[in-house]
Amino acid sequence: MTHSRRLVLDKLKERAIAGDTSYPTYSHPHTGIIDPREFFRLVVESAGGECRFVADLEAARKVVAGSEVFLTAKQVCSYVKEIAEGNFDAEAKATAQQCADIDLTIVRGELGVAENGAVWVNADPFRHRALLFLSGNLILIIEGRDILPDMESAYARIDFSSLRSGYFISGPSKTADIEQSLVIGAHGAKSLLVLVVG
């Protein structure tokens, strides 16, 4: 070891702090959200999505059945049979590319995050995880009690130990180039409806 390096290391050892140093406490700016449900709705809608609160699954079914996106969809893939029966079985398809023409996908989310309007979707039950991004339109169903104030709370709730794949989804998908041409649906769904049950 060089002499100068030894001098630097010796100086550091002289000034070493004794004992453990605890991590600083952290107070997230969104932990004080008074009404996470309403804040979640505002953020979803500010991102261009739609958020509706419904009393139960029957009310959710009626909202979906009357929605323009459902009424005009030719191919519907539903993983929430209580809400809507689909006419496209993505699980029977050999490749994700065969799911590219789905007009509407309906899935359950596990939780919502008020600070960014995202919904956590566990993609493990899906044969083709890309389905969530290939579908032209997306309807996510979550329970009202599962809306959390911030990402820190969301990460604390998710059990990553046996999880293969999951996504925080917000939307609809948007992108713009330097000329400020906004394109909706370039990287995912063109529309997003979040139904909050209960």
C-alpha contacts under 8 A as a table, 3 or more apart, distances in Angstrom:
res1	aa1	res2	aa2	distance
1	M	5	R	6.72
1	M	6	R	6.67
2	T	5	R	5.32
2	T	6	R	6.28
3	H	6	R	5.14
3	H	7	L	6.31
4	S	7	L	5.10
4	S	8	V	6.37
5	R	8	V	5.19
5	R	9	L	6.26
6	R	9	L	5.18
6	R	10	D	6.06
7	L	10	D	5.16
7	L	11	K	6.20
8	V	11	K	5.20
8	V	12	L	6.33
9	L	12	L	5.09
9	L	13	K	6.27
10	D	13	K	5.11
10	D	14	E	6.32
11	K	14	E	5.14
11	K	15	R	6.56
12	L	15	R	5.27
12	L	16	A	6.12
13	K	16	A	5.06
27	S	31	T	7.37
28	H	31	T	5.55
28	H	150	D	7.91
29	P	32	G	6.89
30	H	33	I	5.47
30	H	115	E	6.44
30	H	149	P	6.08
30	H	150	D	6.05
31	T	149	P	5.81
31	T	150	D	6.66
32	G	149	P	7.94
33	I	36	P	5.82
33	I	39	F	7.56
33	I	149	P	6.39
35	D	38	E	5.60
35	D	39	F	6.26
36	P	39	F	5.03
36	P	40	F	5.85
36	P	114	A	5.45
36	P	147	I	6.50
36	P	148	L	6.44
36	P	149	P	5.48
37	R	40	F	5.10
37	R	41	R	6.34
37	R	114	A	6.87
37	R	144	G	7.06
37	R	147	I	6.25
38	E	41	R	5.06
38	E	42	L	6.29
39	F	42	L	5.11
39	F	43	V	6.25
39	F	114	A	5.61
39	F	115	E	7.30
40	F	43	V	5.26
40	F	44	V	6.13
40	F	112	G	7.48
40	F	113	V	6.61
40	F	114	A	3.95
40	F	115	E	6.76
40	F	116	N	7.33
40	F	117	G	5.19
40	F	147	I	7.55
41	R	44	V	5.20
41	R	45	E	6.14
41	R	50	E	7.84
41	R	51	C	5.53
41	R	52	R	7.75
41	R	114	A	7.75
41	R	117	G	7.16
42	L	45	E	5.25
42	L	46	S	6.01
42	L	117	G	7.97
43	V	46	S	4.97
43	V	47	A	6.29
43	V	114	A	7.12
43	V	115	E	7.22
43	V	116	N	6.12
43	V	117	G	5.03
44	V	47	A	5.33
44	V	48	G	6.69
44	V	49	G	5.31
44	V	50	E	6.44
44	V	51	C	6.49
44	V	116	N	7.52
44	V	117	G	4.66
44	V	118	A	7.46
44	V	170	S	7.15
44	V	171	G	7.41
45	E	48	G	5.04
45	E	49	G	4.80
45	E	50	E	5.36
45	E	51	C	6.67
46	S	49	G	7.26
47	A	117	G	8.00
47	A	170	S	7.73
47	A	171	G	6.11
47	A	172	P	7.17
48	G	171	G	6.50
48	G	172	P	6.13
48	G	191	S	7.88
48	G	192	L	7.92
49	G	170	S	7.82
49	G	171	G	5.78
49	G	172	P	5.84
49	G	191	S	6.39
49	G	192	L	4.91
49	G	193	L	5.99
49	G	194	V	7.68
50	E	192	L	6.21
50	E	193	L	4.74
50	E	194	V	6.19
51	C	193	L	5.78
51	C	194	V	4.71
51	C	195	L	5.93
51	C	196	V	7.31
52	R	193	L	7.63
52	R	194	V	6.37
52	R	195	L	5.05
52	R	196	V	6.13
53	F	195	L	5.96
53	F	196	V	4.75
53	F	197	V	6.15
53	F	198	G	7.43
54	V	57	L	7.72
54	V	59	A	5.81
54	V	60	A	5.96
54	V	195	L	6.87
54	V	196	V	6.06
54	V	197	V	5.07
54	V	198	G	6.24
55	A	59	A	6.25
55	A	60	A	7.79
55	A	197	V	5.68
55	A	198	G	4.77
56	D	59	A	5.39
56	D	60	A	6.37
56	D	197	V	5.40
56	D	198	G	5.76
57	L	60	A	4.83
57	L	61	R	6.03
57	L	82	E	6.96
57	L	83	I	6.62
57	L	197	V	6.72
58	E	61	R	4.99
58	E	62	K	6.40
58	E	82	E	7.83
58	E	83	I	7.30
59	A	62	K	5.14
59	A	63	V	6.36
60	A	63	V	5.11
60	A	64	V	6.27
60	A	83	I	6.48
60	A	195	L	6.71
60	A	197	V	7.25
61	R	64	V	5.23
61	R	65	A	6.04
61	R	82	E	7.17
61	R	83	I	4.36
61	R	84	A	6.50
62	K	65	A	5.04
62	K	66	G	6.14
63	V	66	G	5.33
63	V	67	S	6.11
64	V	67	S	5.12
64	V	70	F	6.42
64	V	83	I	7.23
64	V	84	A	7.47
65	A	70	F	6.35
65	A	71	L	7.03
65	A	84	A	7.46
66	G	70	F	7.23
66	G	71	L	6.91
67	S	70	F	5.40
67	S	71	L	6.24
68	E	71	L	5.03
68	E	72	T	6.01
69	V	72	T	5.42
69	V	73	A	5.94
69	V	104	L	7.35
69	V	137	N	7.34
70	F	73	A	5.22
70	F	76	V	7.75
70	F	104	L	7.07
73	A	76	V	6.43
73	A	103	D	5.34
73	A	104	L	6.37
74	K	102	I	7.83
74	K	103	D	6.39
75	Q	86	G	7.47
75	Q	87	N	6.09
75	Q	88	F	5.82
75	Q	101	D	7.47
75	Q	102	I	5.14
75	Q	103	D	5.28
75	Q	104	L	6.59
76	V	85	E	7.98
76	V	86	G	4.71
76	V	87	N	5.47
76	V	88	F	5.57
76	V	102	I	6.27
76	V	103	D	6.06
76	V	104	L	4.84
76	V	105	T	5.89
76	V	106	I	7.87
77	C	85	E	7.90
77	C	86	G	4.78
77	C	87	N	6.40
77	C	88	F	4.95
77	C	89	D	6.21
77	C	90	A	6.79
77	C	102	I	7.04
77	C	104	L	6.24
77	C	105	T	4.73
77	C	106	I	6.37
78	S	81	K	6.35
78	S	84	A	6.40
78	S	85	E	6.08
78	S	86	G	4.86
78	S	88	F	7.85
78	S	105	T	5.67
78	S	106	I	4.63
78	S	107	V	6.42
79	Y	105	T	7.85
79	Y	106	I	5.92
79	Y	107	V	5.13
79	Y	108	R	7.38
80	V	83	I	5.57
80	V	84	A	6.54
80	V	85	E	7.74
80	V	106	I	6.42
80	V	107	V	5.85
80	V	108	R	6.77
81	K	84	A	5.15
81	K	85	E	5.30
81	K	86	G	7.79
82	E	85	E	7.69
86	G	89	D	7.44
88	F	102	I	7.70
89	D	92	A	5.63
89	D	93	K	7.23
90	A	93	K	5.33
90	A	99	C	6.41
90	A	127	R	7.48
90	A	128	H	7.34
90	A	131	L	7.93
91	E	94	A	7.91
91	E	126	F	7.16
91	E	127	R	5.65
91	E	128	H	7.42
93	K	96	A	7.27
93	K	98	Q	6.30
93	K	99	C	7.44
94	A	98	Q	7.40
95	T	98	Q	5.63
95	T	99	C	7.54
95	T	128	H	7.34
96	A	99	C	5.31
96	A	100	A	7.05
96	A	128	H	5.47
96	A	129	R	7.95
96	A	130	A	6.41
96	A	131	L	6.87
97	Q	100	A	5.30
98	Q	101	D	7.41
99	C	102	I	5.80
99	C	131	L	6.45
99	C	134	L	6.93
99	C	135	S	7.57
100	A	131	L	7.65
100	A	134	L	5.33
100	A	135	S	6.64
101	D	134	L	7.58
101	D	135	S	6.97
101	D	136	G	7.60
102	I	105	T	7.18
102	I	134	L	7.26
102	I	135	S	5.04
102	I	136	G	6.33
103	D	135	S	5.66
103	D	136	G	4.71
103	D	137	N	5.92
104	L	135	S	5.74
104	L	136	G	5.88
104	L	137	N	4.66
104	L	138	L	5.65
104	L	139	I	7.50
105	T	131	L	7.79
105	T	132	L	7.24
105	T	135	S	6.06
105	T	136	G	7.98
105	T	137	N	6.44
105	T	138	L	5.06
105	T	139	I	6.28
106	I	138	L	6.04
106	I	139	I	4.74
106	I	140	L	6.00
106	I	141	I	7.69
107	V	139	I	6.53
107	V	140	L	5.28
107	V	141	I	6.33
108	R	121	V	6.93
108	R	140	L	5.50
108	R	141	I	4.63
108	R	142	I	6.05
109	G	112	G	7.55
109	G	119	V	5.99
109	G	120	W	5.55
109	G	121	V	4.56
109	G	122	N	7.15
109	G	140	L	5.94
109	G	141	I	5.69
109	G	142	I	5.14
110	E	119	V	7.28
110	E	120	W	5.61
110	E	121	V	5.83
110	E	122	N	7.07
110	E	142	I	6.23
110	E	143	E	7.78
110	E	146	D	7.10
111	L	119	V	5.71
111	L	120	W	5.35
111	L	121	V	7.65
111	L	142	I	6.26
111	L	143	E	7.34
111	L	146	D	4.82
111	L	147	I	5.66
111	L	148	L	7.23
111	L	154	A	7.48
112	G	117	G	6.74
112	G	118	A	5.74
112	G	119	V	4.35
112	G	120	W	6.26
112	G	142	I	7.18
112	G	146	D	6.24
112	G	147	I	4.44
112	G	148	L	6.09
112	G	154	A	7.97
113	V	116	N	6.01
113	V	117	G	5.44
113	V	118	A	5.33
113	V	119	V	6.34
113	V	147	I	5.74
113	V	148	L	5.07
113	V	149	P	5.80
113	V	150	D	5.52
113	V	151	M	6.38
113	V	154	A	6.84
114	A	117	G	5.25
114	A	118	A	7.42
114	A	147	I	6.58
114	A	148	L	5.99
114	A	149	P	4.83
114	A	150	D	6.00
115	E	149	P	6.02
115	E	150	D	5.24
115	E	151	M	7.44
116	N	150	D	7.69
116	N	170	S	7.95
117	G	170	S	6.17
118	A	168	F	5.53
118	A	169	I	5.12
118	A	170	S	4.53
119	V	140	L	7.76
119	V	167	Y	7.88
119	V	168	F	5.26
119	V	169	I	5.15
119	V	170	S	6.40
120	W	166	G	7.00
120	W	167	Y	5.59
120	W	168	F	4.41
120	W	169	I	6.35
121	V	166	G	5.54
121	V	167	Y	5.33
121	V	168	F	6.38
121	V	169	I	7.27
122	N	125	P	7.35
122	N	163	L	7.80
122	N	165	S	6.39
122	N	166	G	4.31
122	N	167	Y	6.62
123	A	126	F	5.55
123	A	129	R	5.76
123	A	164	R	7.86
123	A	165	S	5.32
123	A	166	G	4.87
123	A	167	Y	7.19
124	D	127	R	7.65
124	D	129	R	7.65
124	D	163	L	7.07
124	D	164	R	6.14
124	D	165	S	5.66
124	D	166	G	7.07
126	F	129	R	5.71
128	H	131	L	5.65
129	R	132	L	6.27
129	R	165	S	7.90
130	A	133	F	5.36
130	A	134	L	5.99
131	L	134	L	4.99
131	L	135	S	5.94
132	L	135	S	6.07
132	L	138	L	7.44
132	L	188	G	7.53
132	L	189	A	7.87
133	F	136	G	7.95
133	F	187	H	6.89
133	F	188	G	4.31
133	F	189	A	6.08
134	L	188	G	6.05
134	L	189	A	7.00
135	S	138	L	6.68
135	S	188	G	7.05
135	S	189	A	5.82
136	G	185	G	7.37
136	G	188	G	7.19
136	G	189	A	4.77
136	G	190	K	5.65
136	G	191	S	7.34
137	N	189	A	4.72
137	N	190	K	5.49
137	N	191	S	4.91
137	N	192	L	6.18
138	L	189	A	6.03
138	L	190	K	7.99
138	L	191	S	6.26
138	L	192	L	4.99
138	L	193	L	6.44
139	I	192	L	5.81
139	I	193	L	4.74
139	I	194	V	5.80
139	I	195	L	7.41
140	L	192	L	7.61
140	L	193	L	6.32
140	L	194	V	4.81
140	L	195	L	6.24
141	I	194	V	5.92
141	I	195	L	4.89
141	I	196	V	6.15
141	I	197	V	7.24
142	I	146	D	7.03
142	I	194	V	7.42
142	I	195	L	6.33
142	I	196	V	5.10
142	I	197	V	6.16
143	E	146	D	5.38
143	E	147	I	7.44
143	E	196	V	5.48
143	E	197	V	4.77
143	E	198	G	6.15
144	G	147	I	5.84
144	G	196	V	5.31
144	G	197	V	5.46
144	G	198	G	5.28
145	R	198	G	7.44
148	L	151	M	7.91
148	L	153	S	6.35
148	L	154	A	6.47
149	P	153	S	6.87
150	D	153	S	5.49
150	D	154	A	6.43
151	M	154	A	4.79
151	M	155	Y	6.06
152	E	155	Y	5.33
152	E	156	A	6.31
153	S	156	A	5.11
153	S	157	R	6.36
154	A	157	R	5.16
154	A	158	I	6.38
155	Y	158	I	5.35
156	A	159	D	7.91
159	D	162	S	7.11
159	D	163	L	7.06
160	F	163	L	4.99
163	L	166	G	7.40
170	S	173	S	7.74
170	S	192	L	7.69
171	G	174	K	7.48
171	G	189	A	7.36
171	G	191	S	7.09
171	G	192	L	5.94
172	P	184	I	7.00
172	P	185	G	6.59
172	P	188	G	7.12
172	P	189	A	5.60
172	P	190	K	5.33
172	P	191	S	4.91
172	P	192	L	5.34
173	S	184	I	5.72
173	S	185	G	4.71
173	S	186	A	6.37
173	S	187	H	5.71
173	S	188	G	5.07
173	S	189	A	5.70
173	S	190	K	6.10
173	S	191	S	7.71
174	K	182	L	6.89
174	K	183	V	5.69
174	K	184	I	4.58
174	K	185	G	5.89
174	K	186	A	6.44
174	K	187	H	7.20
175	T	182	L	5.78
175	T	183	V	5.37
175	T	184	I	6.69
175	T	186	A	6.74
175	T	187	H	7.87
176	A	179	E	7.68
176	A	180	Q	5.44
176	A	181	S	5.18
176	A	182	L	4.36
176	A	183	V	6.02
177	D	180	Q	5.22
177	D	181	S	5.71
177	D	182	L	7.15
178	I	181	S	7.53
183	V	186	A	6.16
184	I	190	K	5.61
185	G	188	G	5.06
185	G	189	A	5.04
185	G	190	K	4.07
185	G	191	S	7.60
186	A	189	A	7.85
186	A	190	K	7.83
189	A	192	L	6.78
